[in-house]
Amino acid sequence: MNGLTAHLEERRAGGRKLLVPYVMGGIPDRGSFPEAMVAAAEHADALEVGLPFSDPLMDGPVIADAGERAMASGTGPLDALELAAQAEVGAPKIAMTYYNPIHRIGEVEFCERAAAAGFAGLIVPDIPVEESESLRKAAGDHALAWIPLVAPTSSARRVADIVATATGFVYAVSTLGVTGARESLSERAARVVAACREATDAPVVVGIGVSNAAQAVEATRSADGVVIGSALVDLVLRSGSDAAREFLAGVRSALDTGG
C-alpha cells in the first residue's frame, strides 16, 4: 500500500468523507500559486494539481482558460511540478496531466520528477487502460498511486478492468462531457459509484460537476469523497486564496455534518 492509499484509507476508516480540491498549476499567477495550494489543502484529504497543457480534452472552459493563462505566463507542465514543490502542504499531492507531456519527456523521467516534487499520485485521463501498463509501472516504481477514471457509460466488464488498476482511489466521472460547474449533480453519479463498488474496495471519489457543499454532500451519500475543480479554480482567479480557503471550509463542514 502506497502513502496516498494508506492516508485515504485511514481517513475513510474513521468515517470521514474525502475532499479533493483541484488547483491549476501557476494560477492565479506563478508567485501566488504556492499560497493557493496551501489554502486549498487546508481542509483537504488530498490535493489535485492540474499541469497546464495546450490541448486539455477533458477540461471545460474555466480550467482550460486557466491552463492557457498559466502557459501564457510561462508555466508549462514541468514548471508546474517545480512550483508545486515549493508549497508545504499537509495533504498528499496528485498530479493531473495528459499523456502528451509525459510522452515527450519519457514516462520514467516524468514520474521521477513528479516524485521528486513531492507528488504521491497520478491521474492521466486520456490514456486507455489497455495502453497504460508501462506508465502504471513507472508510477508504481516511484511510489505514485495510480488513479483511473471510470465513465458513466462504461460497461460492467470495463469498469472491472479499469478499477483493477487503481492503487490510490477510483475517480468516478459523474456525467458525460468536460469539467465544469453544474446547477445540479448528475443522476448518473450514484450509478457510476455503484458500478465501481461492485468491482473494488478502493475509495471511490466523484468528480466533474461537483461545485458546492450541497452537491458534495449529495455525492457522498454513495461515494467516499468528491473532487471540486472548476468552481474552485474560478474562485481563486476571481477572489484569491482566502476566498478559496473559506469556500472549502464550508464544504468540509457540510461533509462532516452531513449537510
Residue pairs with C-beta under 8 A, 6 or more apart in sequence:
1 9
2 120
2 140
2 143
2 144
2 145
2 167
2 168
3 92
3 120
3 143
3 145
4 46
4 92
4 94
4 120
4 121
4 145
4 168
5 145
5 167
5 168
5 169
5 202
7 45
7 46
7 92
7 120
8 18
8 45
8 46
8 168
8 169
8 203
9 203
11 18
11 45
12 18
12 203
12 224
16 45
16 255
16 256
17 216
17 220
17 224
17 225
17 226
17 255
17 256
18 45
18 46
18 169
18 203
18 205
18 224
18 225
18 226
19 43
19 44
19 45
19 216
19 225
19 226
19 228
19 248
19 251
19 252
19 255
20 44
20 45
20 46
20 47
20 48
20 94
20 205
20 207
20 225
20 226
20 227
20 228
21 40
21 41
21 44
21 47
21 48
21 227
21 228
21 229
21 232
21 244
21 248
22 48
22 49
22 50
22 63
22 96
22 207
22 227
22 228
22 229
22 232
22 233
23 33
23 36
23 37
23 40
23 47
23 48
23 49
23 50
23 232
23 233
23 236
24 49
24 50
24 52
24 63
24 66
24 67
24 70
24 233
25 33
25 49
25 50
25 51
25 52
25 70
25 75
25 77
25 79
25 80
25 81
25 83
25 84
26 33
26 52
26 69
26 70
26 71
26 73
26 75
26 79
26 80
26 83
27 33
27 36
27 66
27 69
27 70
27 233
27 236
27 237
28 36
28 236
28 237
28 240
29 73
30 73
30 74
30 75
30 79
30 83
32 240
32 241
33 75
33 83
33 84
33 87
34 83
34 84
34 86
34 87
35 87
35 241
36 236
36 241
36 244
37 47
37 49
37 84
37 87
37 89
38 87
38 88
38 89
38 241
39 241
39 242
39 244
39 245
39 248
40 47
40 232
40 236
40 241
40 244
40 245
40 248
41 47
41 87
41 89
41 90
41 91
42 90
42 245
42 248
42 249
43 245
43 248
43 249
43 251
43 252
44 91
44 248
45 91
45 225
46 91
46 92
46 93
46 94
46 120
46 121
47 89
47 91
47 92
47 93
47 94
48 94
48 96
48 123
48 227
48 229
49 80
49 84
49 93
49 94
49 95
49 96
49 119
50 59
50 63
50 66
50 67
50 80
50 96
50 97
50 229
51 76
51 77
51 80
51 81
51 95
51 96
51 97
51 101
52 66
52 67
52 68
52 70
52 71
52 75
52 76
52 77
52 80
53 67
53 77
53 97
53 98
53 100
53 101
54 67
54 68
54 71
55 98
55 100
56 63
56 64
56 67
56 98
57 98
57 125
57 126
57 178
58 125
58 126
58 178
58 179
59 67
59 178
59 179
60 177
60 178
60 179
60 180
60 230
61 180
62 179
62 180
62 181
62 230
62 233
62 234
63 179
63 180
63 229
63 230
63 233
64 178
66 233
66 237
69 237
70 80
75 83
76 101
77 97
77 101
78 101
78 105
78 113
81 95
81 113
81 114
81 117
81 119
82 117
84 93
84 95
84 117
84 118
84 119
85 116
85 117
85 118
92 120
92 121
93 117
93 118
93 119
93 120
93 121
94 119
94 120
94 121
94 122
94 123
94 145
94 147
94 168
95 114
95 119
95 121
95 122
95 123
95 144
96 123
96 124
96 125
97 122
97 123
97 124
98 124
98 125
98 126
99 124
99 126
99 127
99 135
101 110
102 110
102 124
102 135
105 113
107 134
107 135
107 138
108 138
108 141
110 138
111 122
111 135
111 138
111 139
111 141
111 142
111 144
112 142
114 122
114 142
114 144
115 142
115 143
115 144
119 144
120 143
120 144
120 145
120 168
121 144
121 145
121 146
121 147
121 168
122 139
122 144
122 145
122 146
122 147
123 147
123 149
123 171
124 132
124 135
125 149
127 135
129 148
129 158
129 161
129 162
129 165
132 146
132 148
132 165
136 146
136 165
139 145
139 146
139 167
140 146
140 167
145 167
145 168
145 169
146 165
146 166
146 167
146 168
147 166
147 168
147 169
147 170
147 171
148 162
148 163
148 165
148 166
148 170
148 171
149 162
149 171
149 172
149 173
150 159
150 162
150 163
150 170
150 171
150 172
150 173
150 192
150 195
150 196
151 173
151 176
151 192
152 173
152 174
152 175
152 176
152 186
152 188
152 189
152 191
152 192
153 176
154 162
154 192
154 195
156 195
156 198
156 199
159 195
159 196
159 198
159 199
160 199
162 170
163 170
163 196
163 199
163 200
163 202
164 199
164 200
166 200
166 202
168 202
169 202
169 203
169 204
169 205
169 224
169 225
170 196
170 200
170 202
170 203
170 204
170 205
171 205
171 207
171 227
172 189
172 192
172 193
172 196
172 204
172 205
172 206
172 207
172 223
173 192
173 207
173 208
174 185
174 186
174 188
174 189
174 192
174 206
174 207
174 208
174 209
174 210
174 219
175 182
175 186
175 188
175 189
175 208
175 209
176 188
177 208
178 208
179 207
179 208
179 229
179 230
180 208
180 209
180 230
181 209
181 211
181 230
181 231
181 234
182 209
182 211
182 215
184 215
185 209
185 210
185 215
185 218
185 219
186 209
189 206
189 209
189 218
189 219
189 222
189 223
190 221
190 222
192 206
193 204
193 206
193 222
193 223
194 222
196 204
197 204
203 224
203 225
204 223
204 224
204 225
205 223
205 224
205 225
205 226
205 227
206 219
206 220
206 223
206 225
206 226
206 227
207 226
207 227
207 229
208 227
208 229
209 215
210 216
210 219
210 226
210 227
210 228
211 228
211 230
211 231
212 231
212 251
213 250
213 251
213 253
213 254
213 255
213 259
214 254
214 259
215 226
216 226
216 228
216 251
216 254
216 255
217 254
217 255
217 258
217 259
219 226
220 226
220 255
226 255
228 248
228 251
231 247
232 244
232 247
232 248
235 243
235 244
235 247
236 243
236 244
